[in-house]
Amino acid sequence: MKKKCILLVFALISFMMLSACGSNKLSGEYTTTINLIFAETTNTLTFNGDKVTEKQDGEVTNEGTYSISDSQLEIKLGDYHMTAKLSEDKKSFTIESSDVLGGVGKGLKYTKEDNNK
């Protein structure tokens, strides 16, 4: 009986760990630097639950939602949509298409901020 209980607890813990690995959620801040003609600006997307907030140089500029299917990240910020390729470790993504000002942002790579500095 004791072995069955230990086996059951081990199976439950394993199941919870495996289900967390397949999570389709992001969390934290992902940042990129945009070089304009005479200026450099920082764009940050903050993911929390199924919500995303965009900040330009620290000021909130847009809010929206996102979803993940396989390695495809779909982001809706206000009236704009973007699609991105999510890295396997979910620590970065690259914009593949954007309807922001005729595709501005395509090719930008966002990298997760390491808050353990």
N, C-alpha and C positions, 0 to 999 in steps of 0.2 A: 504494500500500500504506500509506503514511504517513497519507494522508487517511482511509482506512478505519479504521485504529487510533484516530485522534483521534475520529472519529465514533462508534466503538464505546465508547470511554471516556466521551464526552459522554452517550451514550444510557444507559449504566449509572449514571452519576451522577444523571441526570435521573430515572431509574426509582427509585433509592433515595430521592431527595428527595420524590417524589410519594407513595411508599408510607409515608413517615414522616408526611406530612400527614394521612393517613386513619387514624392510630393511634386505637385505642379504649382508650387508657390515660390515666390522670391521674397526676400526680406533684406532690408538695408538699403544703402545708397550706392548707386552706380554713376560714375562720373566720366565725362569726356571734356577735352579742351577744344574749343573751336577757334581757329585763327581766321579773323576777318581781315580786310585790307589793312586797316590801321590799328586794330585792337585784337586782343585775345580775351575770350570769355569762357567761363566754366559753366557747363550744363550738367545738372544732377537730376537723376530720376530716383525717387525714394519709393520703395515697394513695401507695402504693409497689408497683409491679408490679400484681398483681390483689388486693392486700390493702389494707384500710383500718383505721385505728386512731382511736378517738374519745377525745378528752381534754376534761375539764370543768375549767376553770381550771387547766390544765397537768397534771392527773393523769389517767392512762389509766383509762378507765371501761369500754371495750368494744373488741373486735376483731372483724373480719369480712372479708367480700369484697364486691366490686362488679362490675358489668358495664355496658357502654354499648352501646346499639343506637340508631342515628341520634342524636337529641339527648335520648334518654331514659336516665337514670342510675338503675340499680337497686342499692340498697345493702342488705346483710344484716349487721346487727350483733348477734351473739349470737342471741337469739330474735326480734329485731325486724326488720321490713322497712320500707324507705322507697323512694319513687320521687321523682325530681326531674327538672326540665327543665334541661338543660345549655345554657349559652350557646354561641353559635357559635364564639367564640374560646377556649372552655373555661376561662375565667378566673372563672366564677361559675356557680352553680346555685341553683335555688329548689325547696324541698320542695313537692311536689304532694300527696302522701299519706304517712301514717305510721301504723303500728299501735302506736306508743309511747304508752302512757297515753291511749288514745282519740283519737289524732290530734294530740297535742302536737307542734309543730314545723311543721305545715302552714303554708306561706307564708314560712318563714324563708329568707333569702337568704344563702348562703355565698359568700365572696369569697376568691380566691387571695391568699395572703400574698406580698408582693413582698420577697424576701430581698436585693434590691440597694439597700437604703436606705442 
